[in-house]
């Protein structure tokens, strides 16, 4: 190891990070220097191995100019305390704050790190590894979030548990709906509804983190899921959010930054002792870079859904094959923002919201008129990668999607683009996006398939339960609306049902601009009713049972069969 300050005339520098993304540096009095340098990799690695018994094999990331030569810069991740008393860990922000105390060599390399910061938390993972794998049922801690009566009522349901045990013979395929016969009213419940595995894993991660860290501040980057009742319960237990689902930061007084000028942001108060959980939607590269600079342990608390990450991996593969990636998604949705951010590392990309926008893009692709092609920059402003060149970057395209949208819409976009390329070039091989790298979320799709099977039943009303900003819930509502018209309702909980004559239906407008419209639950009371009930991927089972209880409450007890009798029917 060097006894004096290192400089970039050394041929190799190894930057060693701990699990909290803090950098190992060497202290010389009040000065900080590169910790591990040498004339070659072996010499630099010798100092690393003396300081840390457990470390990953160093991987080369970039080269820095060093006088007449270059310095190769390697990254590694280390574990445990250092055996070298001169080596200590500091966050990148803390080092930047002490710029006057850094050697020129260390300062020079810190100035080059920004493009690589997002890789640092995941140095221990291979390209085909997933950040947070779904835990099998026997490893899931389902009791962690039901330790009091309020949470128990939110998450637990005898009826839903019985339905899932009977109807879900296979997680990835829809079966016939289950009928709950209460006498005066019958409920038609699809075989698949409510929490998907990604949401279950993320929720359990949040509750476990709160329970395991009673003395630490625990934040969520933004809403865990699009369900206000789950998020409110977590807030009640001490969780705080750094920003809204639209990316606006919260101030320390709990207000959004725009409503609290001059008040410090929660972001700015973060220290390496704090915990920040990344929700199932994932996070943008910019947000991850900010967390890395703060010295936050990103990977350990990253609850990105595997199926969202699957989309990222597909986009990366398409980019490497020379495709421009078309993302079918809503630009304001956290997942689409994260997918776009991740994709732009590997490919040019553009976001299309629906088939109508795909047709607009198709007209631009089909035309050779420069004036028509220039319309791209107006129509898709803010939704394409910097430096996008219509003439070059629309030569080959591949489609991936926001996982919560309707499968048929994604497939419709894909087929329309294939027809455009077929007409212009004589074949559709310039379009990728199905088969071996299908990016449709099976959980979203099986919920939609199960609902479609249930909608074949005769129905008096259909209730779809979920948060107002839940995209996948809205897609389920659209299926119901197509089948039962104005007797389809998008509701948030049993509180949306005031009486048989007044149900608060949410008219979804995307981006949080919807409104409430009151409608009667059904048109007459002359005969027993058949009501379909389902929940989006962020709807807890307990709310579904509470909705059933609310509707049952409109009937005299003598007209209803008991829950015990209904459960007995299911068991036979």
DAKA-V641403 format. One record per residue. RES is the residue in three letters. PSI is psi in radians with two decimals (* if undefined). NEAR is the number of other C-alpha atoms within 8 Angstrom. Layout:
res: [RES | RES]
psi: [PSI | PSI]
near: [NEAR | NEAR]
This chain:
res: [UNK | UNK | UNK | UNK | UNK | UNK | UNK | UNK | UNK | UNK | UNK | UNK | UNK | UNK | UNK | UNK | UNK | UNK | UNK | UNK | UNK | UNK | UNK | UNK | UNK | UNK | UNK | UNK | UNK | UNK | UNK | UNK | UNK | UNK | UNK | UNK | UNK | UNK | UNK | UNK | UNK | UNK | UNK | UNK | UNK | UNK | UNK | UNK | UNK | UNK | UNK | UNK | UNK | UNK | UNK | UNK | UNK | UNK | UNK | UNK | UNK | UNK | UNK | UNK | UNK | UNK | UNK | UNK | UNK | UNK | UNK | UNK | UNK | UNK | UNK | UNK | UNK | UNK | UNK | UNK | UNK | UNK | UNK | UNK | UNK | UNK | UNK | UNK | UNK | UNK | UNK | UNK | UNK | UNK | UNK | UNK | UNK | UNK | UNK | UNK | UNK | UNK | UNK | UNK | UNK | UNK | UNK | UNK | UNK | UNK | UNK | UNK | UNK | UNK | UNK | UNK | UNK | UNK | UNK | UNK | UNK | UNK | UNK | UNK | UNK | UNK | UNK | UNK | UNK | UNK | UNK | UNK | UNK | UNK | UNK | UNK | UNK | UNK | UNK | UNK | UNK | UNK | UNK | UNK | UNK | UNK | UNK | UNK | UNK | UNK | UNK | UNK | UNK | UNK | UNK | UNK | UNK | UNK | UNK | UNK | UNK | UNK | UNK | UNK | UNK | UNK | UNK | UNK | UNK | UNK | UNK | UNK | UNK | UNK | UNK | UNK | UNK | UNK | UNK | UNK | UNK | UNK | UNK | UNK | UNK | UNK | UNK | UNK | UNK | UNK | UNK | UNK | UNK | UNK | UNK | UNK | UNK | UNK | UNK | UNK | UNK | UNK | UNK | UNK | UNK | UNK | UNK | UNK | UNK | UNK | UNK | UNK | UNK | UNK | UNK | UNK | UNK | UNK | UNK | UNK | UNK | UNK | UNK | UNK | UNK | UNK | UNK | UNK | UNK | UNK | UNK | UNK | UNK | UNK | UNK | UNK | UNK | UNK | UNK | UNK | UNK | UNK | UNK | UNK | UNK | UNK | UNK | UNK | UNK | UNK | UNK | UNK | UNK | UNK | UNK | UNK | UNK | UNK | UNK | UNK | UNK | UNK | UNK | UNK | UNK | UNK | UNK | UNK | UNK | UNK | UNK | UNK | UNK | UNK | UNK | UNK | UNK | UNK | UNK | UNK | UNK | UNK | UNK | UNK | UNK | UNK | UNK | UNK | UNK | UNK | UNK | UNK | UNK | UNK | UNK | UNK | UNK | UNK | UNK | UNK | UNK | UNK | UNK | UNK | UNK | UNK | UNK | UNK | UNK | UNK | UNK | UNK | UNK | UNK | UNK | UNK | UNK | UNK | UNK | UNK | UNK | UNK | UNK | UNK | UNK | UNK | UNK | UNK | UNK | UNK | UNK | UNK | UNK | UNK | UNK | UNK | UNK | UNK | UNK | UNK | UNK | UNK | UNK | UNK | UNK | UNK | UNK | UNK | UNK | UNK | UNK | UNK | UNK | UNK | UNK | UNK | UNK | UNK | UNK | UNK | UNK | UNK | UNK | UNK | UNK | UNK | UNK | UNK | UNK | UNK | UNK | UNK | UNK | UNK | UNK | UNK | UNK | UNK | UNK | UNK | UNK | UNK | UNK | UNK | UNK | UNK | UNK | UNK | UNK | UNK | UNK | UNK | UNK | UNK | UNK | UNK | UNK | UNK | UNK | UNK | UNK | UNK | UNK | UNK | UNK | UNK | UNK | UNK | UNK | UNK | UNK | UNK | UNK | UNK | UNK | UNK | UNK | UNK | UNK | UNK | UNK | UNK | UNK | UNK | UNK | UNK | UNK | UNK | UNK | UNK | UNK | UNK | UNK | UNK | UNK | UNK | UNK | UNK | UNK | UNK | UNK | UNK | UNK | UNK | UNK | UNK | UNK | UNK | UNK | UNK | UNK | UNK | UNK | UNK | UNK | UNK | UNK | UNK | UNK | UNK | UNK | UNK | UNK | UNK | UNK | UNK | UNK | UNK | UNK | UNK | UNK | UNK | UNK | UNK | UNK | UNK | UNK | UNK | UNK | UNK | UNK | UNK | UNK | UNK | UNK | UNK | UNK | UNK | UNK | UNK | UNK | UNK | UNK | UNK | UNK | UNK | UNK | UNK | UNK | UNK | UNK | UNK | UNK | UNK | UNK | UNK | UNK | UNK | UNK | UNK | UNK | UNK | UNK | UNK | UNK | UNK | UNK | UNK | UNK | UNK | UNK | UNK | UNK | UNK | UNK | UNK | UNK | UNK | UNK | UNK | UNK | UNK | UNK | UNK | UNK | UNK | UNK | UNK | UNK | UNK | UNK | UNK | UNK | UNK | UNK | UNK | UNK | UNK | UNK | UNK | UNK | UNK | UNK | UNK | UNK | UNK | UNK | UNK | UNK | UNK | UNK | UNK | UNK | UNK | UNK | UNK | UNK | UNK | UNK | UNK | UNK | UNK]
psi: [2.62 | 2.58 | -0.24 | 3.01 | 2.35 | 2.74 | 3.01 | 0.09 | -0.26 | 2.53 | -0.38 | 2.40 | 2.30 | 2.13 | 2.04 | 2.20 | 2.53 | -3.09 | -0.33 | 0.18 | 0.42 | 2.52 | 2.36 | 2.14 | 2.80 | 2.24 | 2.29 | 1.59 | -2.07 | 0.17 | 2.62 | 2.43 | 2.96 | 2.44 | -0.64 | 1.84 | 2.86 | 3.01 | -0.39 | 3.10 | -0.66 | -0.71 | -0.74 | -0.69 | -0.49 | -0.75 | -0.67 | -0.80 | -0.51 | -0.67 | -0.61 | 2.05 | -0.57 | 2.07 | 2.76 | 2.74 | 2.25 | 2.46 | 2.31 | 2.34 | -0.70 | 3.03 | 2.52 | 2.45 | 2.38 | 1.46 | -2.10 | -0.11 | -2.81 | 2.70 | 2.15 | 2.25 | 2.15 | 2.61 | 2.58 | 2.85 | 2.32 | 2.79 | 2.45 | 3.09 | 2.72 | 2.54 | -0.03 | 1.95 | -0.31 | -0.14 | 2.31 | 2.82 | 2.45 | 2.56 | 2.75 | -0.63 | -0.70 | -0.68 | -0.71 | -0.62 | -0.31 | 0.72 | -0.61 | -0.33 | 0.06 | 2.49 | 2.72 | -0.64 | -0.82 | -0.77 | -0.68 | -0.74 | -0.63 | -0.59 | -0.21 | -0.01 | -0.40 | -0.78 | -0.28 | -0.03 | -0.64 | -0.34 | -0.44 | -0.76 | -0.32 | 0.42 | -0.47 | -0.06 | 2.48 | 2.94 | -0.52 | 0.01 | 2.70 | 2.54 | -0.82 | 1.73 | 2.56 | 2.33 | 2.39 | 2.80 | -0.67 | -0.26 | -0.10 | 2.44 | 1.32 | -0.26 | -0.16 | -0.54 | 0.24 | 0.82 | 0.10 | 2.97 | -0.66 | -0.84 | -0.64 | -0.74 | -0.49 | -0.72 | -0.33 | 2.45 | 2.10 | -0.76 | -0.81 | -0.70 | -0.72 | -0.71 | -0.80 | -0.65 | -0.56 | -0.82 | -0.46 | 1.34 | -0.52 | 2.23 | -0.52 | 0.10 | 2.39 | 2.51 | -3.12 | 2.65 | 2.84 | 2.39 | 2.16 | 1.88 | 1.77 | 0.15 | -1.48 | -0.39 | 2.44 | 2.39 | 2.28 | 1.98 | 2.09 | 2.72 | -0.47 | 2.27 | 2.88 | -2.70 | 2.27 | 3.00 | -0.63 | -0.73 | -0.77 | -0.81 | -0.74 | -0.71 | -0.80 | -0.65 | -0.75 | -0.82 | -0.69 | -0.75 | -0.76 | -0.74 | -0.60 | -0.20 | 1.09 | -0.39 | 0.12 | 2.71 | 2.29 | 2.16 | 2.71 | 2.42 | -0.84 | -2.94 | 2.36 | -0.91 | 2.96 | 1.12 | 2.02 | -0.51 | -0.69 | -0.81 | -0.67 | -0.63 | -0.66 | -0.70 | -0.68 | -0.51 | 0.00 | -0.10 | 2.61 | 2.68 | 2.45 | -0.55 | 2.87 | 3.02 | -0.16 | 0.05 | 0.13 | 2.25 | 2.60 | 2.51 | 2.96 | -0.29 | 0.09 | -0.13 | 2.76 | 2.61 | -0.66 | -0.41 | 0.03 | 1.08 | 2.36 | -0.20 | 2.34 | 2.57 | 2.57 | -0.65 | -0.76 | -0.20 | -0.08 | 2.47 | 2.92 | -0.29 | -0.24 | 2.77 | 2.32 | 2.10 | 2.28 | 2.21 | 3.09 | -0.45 | -0.34 | -3.00 | 2.68 | 2.79 | -0.64 | -0.75 | -0.69 | -0.68 | -0.73 | -0.71 | -0.72 | -0.79 | -0.54 | -0.19 | 0.53 | 2.46 | 1.55 | -0.94 | -0.72 | -0.44 | 0.43 | 1.89 | 0.49 | 2.29 | 2.42 | -0.61 | -0.45 | -0.78 | -0.52 | -0.68 | -0.76 | -0.73 | -0.65 | -0.77 | -0.71 | -0.78 | -0.73 | -0.72 | -0.72 | -0.40 | 0.07 | 0.14 | 2.59 | 2.41 | 2.16 | 2.12 | 1.98 | 1.85 | 3.07 | 2.10 | -0.47 | -0.12 | 2.42 | -0.70 | -0.77 | -0.68 | -0.71 | -0.71 | -0.75 | -0.78 | -0.78 | -0.70 | -0.66 | -0.22 | -0.43 | -0.32 | 2.79 | 2.63 | 2.72 | 2.49 | 2.24 | 2.37 | -0.62 | -3.07 | -0.61 | -0.78 | -0.57 | -0.61 | -0.68 | -0.75 | -0.68 | -0.66 | -0.66 | -0.76 | -0.71 | -0.45 | 2.55 | 0.05 | 2.07 | -0.61 | -0.68 | -0.76 | -0.52 | -0.32 | -0.37 | -0.76 | -0.39 | -0.83 | -0.59 | 0.49 | 2.32 | 0.03 | 0.29 | 2.79 | 2.65 | 2.53 | 0.24 | 2.24 | 1.93 | -0.70 | -0.56 | -0.71 | 0.03 | 0.29 | -0.60 | 2.32 | 2.68 | 2.58 | 2.27 | 3.04 | 2.76 | 2.22 | -0.24 | 0.03 | 2.98 | 2.31 | -0.78 | -0.52 | -0.74 | -0.77 | -0.60 | -0.70 | -0.77 | -0.81 | -0.65 | -0.78 | -0.65 | -0.71 | -0.69 | -0.83 | -0.57 | -0.75 | -0.72 | -0.68 | -0.10 | -0.07 | 2.95 | 0.37 | -0.13 | 0.01 | 2.16 | 2.81 | 0.44 | -3.12 | -2.04 | -0.34 | 0.78 | 2.24 | 0.25 | 2.31 | 2.11 | -0.54 | -0.79 | -0.76 | -0.71 | -0.57 | -0.72 | -0.72 | -0.76 | -0.68 | -0.74 | -0.68 | -0.67 | -0.54 | -0.18 | -0.43 | 2.65 | 2.31 | 2.54 | -0.43 | 2.75 | 2.20 | 2.14 | 2.18 | 2.30 | 2.98 | 2.66 | -0.53 | 0.36 | 1.92 | -0.78 | -0.56 | -0.72 | -0.64 | -0.66 | -0.72 | -0.72 | -0.69 | -0.74 | -0.74 | -0.70 | -0.57 | -0.76 | 0.09 | -2.26 | -0.10 | 0.19 | 2.37 | 2.41 | 1.90 | 2.89 | -0.52 | -3.05 | -0.40 | -0.30 | -0.26 | 1.78 | -0.65 | 3.13 | -0.32 | -0.07 | 1.82 | 2.25 | 1.74 | 2.30 | 2.11 | 1.81 | 2.37 | 0.25 | 2.83 | 0.20 | 0.21 | 0.49 | -3.08 | 2.86 | 2.38 | 2.19 | 2.31 | 2.71 | 2.56 | -0.73 | 3.00 | -0.45 | 2.93 | 0.49 | -0.30 | 2.88 | 2.48 | 2.72 | 2.02 | 2.15 | 2.35 | 2.28 | 2.88 | 2.55 | 3.08 | -0.20 | 0.31 | 2.05 | 2.63 | -0.64 | -0.61 | -0.64 | -0.77 | -0.61 | -0.60 | -0.75 | -0.76 | -0.71 | -0.80 | -0.70 | -0.54 | -0.23 | -0.07 | 2.63 | 2.51 | -0.59 | -0.36 | -0.06 | 2.53 | 2.72 | 2.79 | -0.68 | -0.72 | -0.71 | -0.75 | -0.64 | -0.69 | -0.74 | -0.56 | -0.25 | *]
near: [8 | 7 | 4 | 4 | 9 | 11 | 7 | 12 | 9 | 12 | 12 | 14 | 15 | 15 | 13 | 10 | 14 | 12 | 11 | 12 | 15 | 13 | 12 | 14 | 12 | 11 | 11 | 9 | 4 | 6 | 9 | 12 | 14 | 14 | 10 | 13 | 17 | 13 | 9 | 9 | 9 | 7 | 10 | 16 | 11 | 9 | 11 | 10 | 10 | 9 | 10 | 13 | 7 | 8 | 10 | 8 | 5 | 8 | 7 | 8 | 9 | 7 | 8 | 10 | 9 | 9 | 7 | 5 | 7 | 12 | 14 | 12 | 13 | 13 | 13 | 14 | 12 | 12 | 10 | 6 | 5 | 9 | 7 | 7 | 6 | 7 | 12 | 10 | 9 | 11 | 14 | 13 | 9 | 9 | 10 | 7 | 6 | 8 | 8 | 4 | 8 | 12 | 11 | 7 | 11 | 11 | 10 | 8 | 9 | 8 | 7 | 7 | 8 | 7 | 6 | 8 | 11 | 10 | 7 | 11 | 13 | 8 | 9 | 7 | 8 | 6 | 4 | 5 | 6 | 8 | 11 | 9 | 7 | 8 | 7 | 6 | 5 | 4 | 6 | 9 | 6 | 7 | 6 | 9 | 11 | 12 | 8 | 6 | 7 | 7 | 11 | 12 | 10 | 12 | 12 | 10 | 11 | 6 | 8 | 10 | 8 | 10 | 12 | 10 | 8 | 8 | 12 | 12 | 7 | 6 | 6 | 7 | 6 | 14 | 11 | 10 | 12 | 10 | 8 | 9 | 9 | 12 | 9 | 10 | 12 | 13 | 12 | 14 | 12 | 16 | 15 | 12 | 11 | 12 | 13 | 10 | 8 | 13 | 13 | 9 | 12 | 14 | 9 | 13 | 10 | 10 | 11 | 10 | 9 | 12 | 7 | 6 | 8 | 6 | 4 | 8 | 8 | 14 | 12 | 14 | 11 | 12 | 11 | 11 | 10 | 11 | 12 | 7 | 7 | 10 | 11 | 8 | 9 | 11 | 9 | 7 | 7 | 8 | 12 | 8 | 11 | 12 | 12 | 12 | 9 | 8 | 7 | 9 | 12 | 16 | 13 | 9 | 7 | 6 | 9 | 12 | 12 | 5 | 6 | 10 | 6 | 4 | 9 | 8 | 11 | 11 | 8 | 6 | 7 | 8 | 8 | 11 | 7 | 11 | 12 | 12 | 13 | 16 | 16 | 13 | 11 | 14 | 13 | 11 | 10 | 6 | 8 | 12 | 11 | 8 | 11 | 19 | 12 | 13 | 15 | 15 | 15 | 15 | 9 | 5 | 11 | 12 | 14 | 16 | 14 | 12 | 10 | 16 | 10 | 9 | 12 | 11 | 9 | 11 | 13 | 12 | 8 | 14 | 14 | 9 | 6 | 8 | 13 | 15 | 16 | 12 | 14 | 13 | 13 | 10 | 9 | 8 | 11 | 11 | 11 | 13 | 12 | 13 | 13 | 12 | 10 | 11 | 15 | 10 | 7 | 10 | 15 | 13 | 13 | 13 | 14 | 12 | 10 | 10 | 10 | 6 | 9 | 13 | 10 | 8 | 9 | 11 | 8 | 11 | 10 | 9 | 8 | 7 | 6 | 6 | 6 | 10 | 12 | 9 | 9 | 12 | 7 | 7 | 6 | 10 | 8 | 4 | 8 | 11 | 9 | 4 | 4 | 8 | 7 | 9 | 6 | 6 | 12 | 10 | 7 | 10 | 13 | 12 | 12 | 15 | 12 | 13 | 10 | 9 | 13 | 9 | 8 | 6 | 10 | 11 | 8 | 9 | 11 | 11 | 8 | 11 | 12 | 11 | 9 | 11 | 14 | 10 | 8 | 7 | 7 | 7 | 8 | 10 | 5 | 10 | 13 | 10 | 10 | 7 | 5 | 4 | 7 | 8 | 12 | 10 | 10 | 7 | 9 | 14 | 11 | 12 | 12 | 10 | 9 | 16 | 14 | 9 | 13 | 13 | 11 | 6 | 7 | 6 | 11 | 10 | 13 | 13 | 12 | 15 | 15 | 17 | 13 | 11 | 8 | 12 | 9 | 11 | 14 | 10 | 11 | 12 | 12 | 8 | 10 | 12 | 12 | 7 | 7 | 12 | 8 | 6 | 11 | 13 | 13 | 13 | 14 | 10 | 12 | 10 | 6 | 10 | 12 | 9 | 9 | 11 | 9 | 11 | 13 | 12 | 12 | 12 | 9 | 10 | 8 | 8 | 7 | 8 | 7 | 10 | 8 | 8 | 8 | 8 | 9 | 10 | 11 | 10 | 5 | 4 | 7 | 4 | 5 | 9 | 10 | 12 | 13 | 13 | 13 | 13 | 14 | 15 | 13 | 15 | 14 | 13 | 13 | 12 | 13 | 16 | 11 | 10 | 10 | 8 | 8 | 10 | 10 | 9 | 7 | 8 | 9 | 7 | 5 | 5 | 8 | 12 | 10 | 7 | 7 | 6 | 8 | 12 | 10 | 8 | 7 | 9 | 5 | 4]
